[in-house]
Amino acid sequence: MPADQRARATRAGGRRPGAVAALAAAVLLGAVLTSAFVVIVARAEPDGEPRRIAYFAEWNIANRGYTVRDIEESGAAERLTRVLWAFGHVGADGRCGVPADGNQAWELYQRRYPAELSVSGEADGYRQPLAGALNQLRALRERHPGLGASISLGGWNGSAFLSDAALTEESRRAFVASCVDLWLRGDLPHRDGEPQGGPGAAEGVFDGVDLDWEWPGGGGRTGNAARPQDRRNLTLLAAEFRRQLDALSAETGRTYTLSVSLPHDLERMRAGYEPELYDLVDFATVQGYDFTGSWSATTDHHSQLYAPRDAPTATSVDRSVRGYLSHGLPADKLVVGFPGFGRGWRGVPPDGFGRHAPSAGPAEGGYGEGTDAYADLRDRPGLRFLDPLNGTYWIYDGDAWWTFDPPEVVALKGTYARERGLGGLMLWNLDMDPDGELVAAMDESLGEG
């Protein structure tokens, strides 16, 4: 996940008049500005339907008022195959848990939802054993039996103790058991005198675990534990998860999914991940975004499908995909991640309509420095450009330059994934796409052909 996605932002309204006409003109201009097209070689699709996956950022229930009901009302729930719930807490003791401080327990399973905010349209009762967002997720999955849900462990802000949890056979066994008990068996702690919780209170809400360790061996947030043996220990940790999930499956008769989140950086791939890991997981999401951002003084696309000939770096979705395939990740397990947010710069000169130009610094965004949601960027004023050959898009208003993935680019990525037999697409994250436009583009593009 991006490091700067927790700031508050407002949601945008409808499209501005003239956007379609501007886009049509931009397509023609994009063809002039871009480099040669890279030939796509088609191959057979994998067995089964491509995965349509999206993260749900739980903290944005409180920060932005985006609830599980919004997944239903936007139409996203009927299009997705799995929701990845961000994030399950990993404590300093190397165990899964719900922090005693803050309001996570309240939002997760104690808050009683009124009828107007609930998936079912019915108000929660005071003493029901499960309330909060987890009860809403359970209701959503009951409405959509084909929708899976995984608890994602770690993330940029929550990976501090994963190296400790994975360090020894004993620590791995205890860590995995705590995660299985809490998130899959649903054994929630009673807190603050509230009636919610207890053994099995949230059983069946989740049917999977996603390992989002950022990053094995180092390079993550300052202060994270990191060791040279993390690379091997991650494989051993996944093997322990696989063992305990299979044991739980034998007990319950249900199927449990194991996945892993992977960086786009190929040096980090080689340093932190063994090819044996891929045999243990059902799928792996590759973060096809954050190639650049506020840390760079030059404008560039942060989620480009291909790198244009004159781009500052060669980083691209295609480069990462080819790197992982060469590293041993099976094509039908590789899920390409795309962003629901964009990156922006200010003080950008007009040469090349601001593309690959120097800047005065990051633009002001609602999701932190130089970052904003698709829902807001969709309606931002300025000239709009689509590069259909390289799978990029940007807005330039004479000073600020923003790049992001609108539905047109998501569709290009869906075609790319489908024609290469990849495992599907993944969106970070749902509250940035409140009307479900990016999810719809993902679903429709993966279903074509």
Buried (B, 14 or more C-beta within 10 A) or exposed (E): BBBBBBEEBEBBEEEEEEBEEBBEBBBEBBEEBBBEEBEEEEEEBBEEEBBBBBBBBBBBBBBBEBBBBBBBEBBBBBBBBBBBBBBBBBBEBBBBBBEEEEEBBBBBBBBBBEEEBBBBEEEBEEEEBBBBBBBBBBBBBEEBEEBBBBBBBBBBBBBBBBBBBBBEEEBBBBBBBBBBBBBBBBBBBEBEEBEBBBEEBBBBBBBBBBBBBBBBBBBBBEEBBBBEEBBBBBBBBBBBBBBBBEEBEEEBEEEBBBBBBBBBBBEBBEBBBBEBBBBBBBBBBBBBBBBBBBEBEBBBBBBBBBBBEEBBBEBBBBBBBEBBBEBEBBBBBBBBBBBBBBBBBBEBBEEBBBBBBEBEEBBEBBBBBBBBBBBBBBEBEBBBBBBBBBBBBBBBBEBBBBBBBBBBBBBBBBBBBBBBBBBBBBBBBBBBBBBBBBBBBBBBBBEEE
